[in-house]
Amino acid sequence: MALKKGLGKGLDALFADNSTPGGVSPEHIKLTEIEPNRNQPRKVFDEEPLQQLAESIRENGLLQPLLVRPLPEGGGYQLVAGERRWRACRMAGLTEVPVVIREIDDQKTMELALIENLQRENLNPMEEAMGYHELMETYGLTQADVAKSVGKSRSAVANTLRLLSLPEPVAAYVREGKLSSGHARALLALEEEQQIRETAERAVRQGLTVRDLERISKGPGIPKEPRAPRASSRDSYFDELEIALKAELGRKVKINSGPKDQGVLEITFHSREDLRDIAERLSRYR
């Protein structure tokens, strides 16, 4: 519950109650003066819920104002939050809408759009991952910066970003809601892209659960490279450390120990962002 409050904090400050002292009073402007934000993280809008919202707006009006920012040189306004309501207002035939106008920079606009969608659970996991990626690539934010901005843990942001390494057909299943983010993370435990594709198709076809996919990724049904037999004299310290690293890093870890406590540490990663996350975690132990 605390997470929801954290996500809504930025929007609550902007959509303050009009009756409170110092509250934000909405203005009314023409709907044609408002243009959507092309960098809006949400790309998919279901037609049926939009029609229902439009019908409600037609009957009762728009109860919550849109958040907009002025475009340069008096060129109208750009949506910061409320694109679903803006679309429904157009469908309902409104000509004017209540808005809260704020001077907001590009980075804050992107952050608030993400926060609004996450608070309302409107984003599919791939849209959420792309939103985080956009903040990092365009504005140079770290995963920790993004996590603080949207009120999530850094590990949650890192796990969501991993979805961007999915093969496109599998990413499409996630966007369409045929596979969950949990399914996707289980699929990323597979090492070969072809295995990921085939297993994803099977999961959709057979309605497999996340637990089913986790078992498949560890079971004999997926061809894996044969492991060299470990010498019986292997120190249990390496086994225990391998297990601990797997739990800490949330990915495949293998310790190939040799004589005189020497050997090779292998850690699986799925993208540059994933590799950077591993490096950040390991740097804590220096």
Summary of the structure (lengths in Angstrom):
residues: 286
radius of gyration: 23.8
end to end distance: 35.1
largest distance: 79.3
contacts: 779
relative contact order: 0.09
helix: 56%
strand: 11%
